[in-house]
């Protein structure tokens, strides 16, 4: 079984649909903690590190998960560091996307809907670039009003704003959508620049961890 830690309930059907399409038979257990994101946006991700660890531990204890996927990019780094304390792999949902991004070219454009996502996402891209020994030049911006639309349940409205921002990018080799909530923007883009989002590769990596032999 794979446990997922979200900071928005709107992610639950997205990951259930991806499971049904790509990983049939994989049991998922969802935990939603929007307060973690709210506090991390206000005080920084380190301020919620202990509570993230506790949430991950509960998600494992509640259903006996073999791995946990953290789908929130703002708290992804502190979640990843907690793996040693909870005893099962913790997959940072945006790491597989970042690994793919650094192989796509030197110029990486990062789009986000909240400011708090940018520092951890840029640090993650730098980390993956060092691992791959592929120097990159990343630049980032927040899409105005997109988070307000998403938080209000207007997923399509958010996606269209993100898509317009992506279509305006002309000097990049790859575009990274920093948050799982932005993935549906791909349906509305016309850009020829490769567009990467985290849900599908993140779930695939977590599924492999959950299905790996023990020991």
C-alpha positions in Angstrom: 0.0 0.0 0.0 1.1 3.5 -0.8 0.2 6.5 1.5 0.0 10.0 0.0 0.3 13.2 2.0 -1.5 16.1 0.3 -2.0 19.7 1.3 -5.2 20.1 -0.8 -8.2 17.7 -1.0 -8.4 18.5 -4.7 -5.3 16.3 -5.3 -7.0 13.1 -4.2 -9.1 12.4 -7.4 -6.1 13.4 -9.5 -3.9 10.7 -8.0 -6.7 8.2 -7.9 -7.2 8.7 -11.6 -3.5 8.3 -12.3 -3.4 5.1 -10.3 -6.4 3.7 -12.2 -4.7 4.5 -15.5 -1.1 3.5 -14.8 -1.0 1.4 -11.7 -4.1 -0.7 -11.4 -4.3 -2.7 -8.2 -2.1 -0.3 -6.2 -3.9 0.5 -3.0 -3.7 4.2 -2.0 -4.3 5.8 1.3 -4.8 9.6 1.3 -4.0 12.1 4.1 -4.9 15.8 3.6 -3.3 18.5 5.8 -3.9 21.9 4.3 -2.7 23.6 7.5 0.8 22.4 6.7 1.0 24.4 3.5 -0.7 27.5 5.1 1.8 27.6 7.9 4.8 26.8 5.6 3.7 29.7 3.3 3.6 32.0 6.4 6.6 30.8 8.4 8.7 28.7 6.0 8.9 25.0 5.5 11.3 24.4 8.4 8.7 25.7 10.8 6.4 22.7 10.0 9.2 20.1 9.8 8.1 18.3 13.0 4.5 18.3 12.1 5.3 17.0 8.6 7.2 14.1 10.2 4.3 13.4 12.5 1.8 13.4 9.6 4.0 11.0 7.6 4.3 8.7 10.6 0.5 8.7 11.1 -0.1 7.9 7.4 2.1 4.9 7.7 0.7 3.7 11.0 -2.9 4.1 9.9 -2.7 1.6 7.0 0.7 -0.1 7.1 2.0 1.7 4.0 5.2 0.5 2.4 6.1 4.0 1.1 4.8 7.6 1.3 4.4 10.1 -1.5 4.4 13.8 -0.5 2.6 15.6 -3.3 3.3 19.2 -2.0 6.4 20.8 -3.4 6.6 23.5 -0.6 7.0 20.8 2.1 8.7 18.2 -0.1 12.2 18.8 1.1 11.3 18.4 4.8 9.2 15.4 4.1 12.0 13.7 2.2 14.4 14.2 5.1 12.0 12.5 7.5 12.3 9.1 5.8 14.8 7.9 8.3 12.5 8.6 11.2 9.4 6.8 9.9 11.0 3.7 8.6 9.7 3.6 5.0 10.7 5.4 1.9 9.4 8.9 1.5 9.2 10.0 -2.1 9.3 13.7 -2.8 6.7 14.1 -5.6 8.5 16.6 -7.6 12.0 15.0 -7.6 11.4 12.7 -10.7 10.2 15.8 -12.6 13.3 17.8 -11.6 15.6 14.9 -12.7 13.9 14.9 -16.1 14.1 18.7 -16.4 17.8 19.0 -16.0 18.3 16.5 -18.8 16.1 18.6 -21.2 18.5 21.6 -21.5 20.3 24.3 -19.7 17.5 26.9 -19.6 14.8 25.9 -17.2 11.7 28.1 -16.7 9.8 27.4 -13.4 6.2 28.5 -12.9 4.5 28.4 -9.6 1.2 29.6 -8.1 2.6 30.4 -4.6 5.8 32.1 -3.7 6.7 29.6 -1.0 7.2 26.9 -3.7 10.0 28.7 -5.5 12.9 28.3 -3.1 12.5 24.5 -2.6 11.9 23.9 -6.3 15.0 25.9 -7.3 17.1 24.1 -4.7 15.8 20.8 -5.9 16.7 21.6 -9.5 20.2 22.6 -8.4 20.5 19.4 -6.5 19.5 17.3 -9.5 21.7 19.3 -11.8 24.7 18.5 -9.5 23.8 14.8 -9.4 23.6 14.7 -13.2 26.6 17.0 -13.7 24.5 19.1 -16.0 24.7 22.8 -15.2 21.4 24.7 -15.6 20.2 28.2 -15.5 16.8 28.3 -13.9 14.5 31.3 -13.6 11.1 31.4 -11.8 7.9 33.3 -11.6 4.6 33.1 -9.8 1.5 33.1 -12.0 -0.8 35.9 -10.6 -4.2 34.9 -9.3 -3.7 31.2 -10.2 -3.6 30.0 -6.6 -6.7 32.0 -5.7 -8.6 30.2 -8.5 -7.3 26.8 -7.4 -8.1 27.4 -3.7 -11.6 28.4 -4.7 -12.1 25.1 -6.5 -11.8 26.6 -10.0 -9.3 24.1 -11.3 -9.8 25.0 -14.9 -9.5 28.7 -14.3 -6.2 28.1 -12.5 -5.0 25.8 -15.4 -5.9 28.4 -18.0 -3.9 31.1 -16.2 -0.9 28.8 -15.9 -1.2 27.7 -19.5 -1.1 31.3 -20.7 2.0 31.9 -18.6 3.6 28.8 -20.1 2.7 29.9 -23.6 4.5 33.2 -23.0 7.8 31.5 -22.2 10.0 31.8 -25.3 13.6 31.5 -24.0 13.7 28.1 -22.2 14.5 24.5 -23.1 11.9 23.2 -20.7 9.1 24.5 -18.5 8.6 23.1 -15.0 5.2 23.4 -13.3 6.3 23.5 -9.8 3.2 22.3 -8.1 1.0 19.2 -8.6 -2.0 21.5 -8.8 -0.7 22.9 -12.0 -0.6 19.7 -14.0 -3.9 20.2 -15.8 -2.6 23.3 -17.5 -1.0 21.0 -20.1 -4.5 20.5 -21.7 -4.7 24.2 -22.6 -1.1 25.1 -23.7 0.0 25.6 -27.2 3.8 26.1 -26.5 6.3 23.9 -28.3 8.6 24.0 -25.2 8.4 20.7 -23.3 6.2 21.1 -20.2 6.8 19.0 -17.1 4.6 18.4 -14.1 5.0 16.2 -11.1 2.0 13.9 -10.5 2.6 11.2 -13.1 6.3 10.6 -12.6 6.0 11.2 -8.8 3.3 8.5 -8.5 5.3 6.1 -10.7 8.4 6.5 -8.5 6.4 6.0 -5.3 4.6 3.0 -6.7 8.0 1.4 -7.4 9.0 2.1 -3.8 5.8 0.6 -2.4 6.1 -2.5 -4.5 9.8 -3.1 -3.9 10.8 -6.2 -1.9 11.3 -5.5 1.8 14.8 -5.5 3.1 
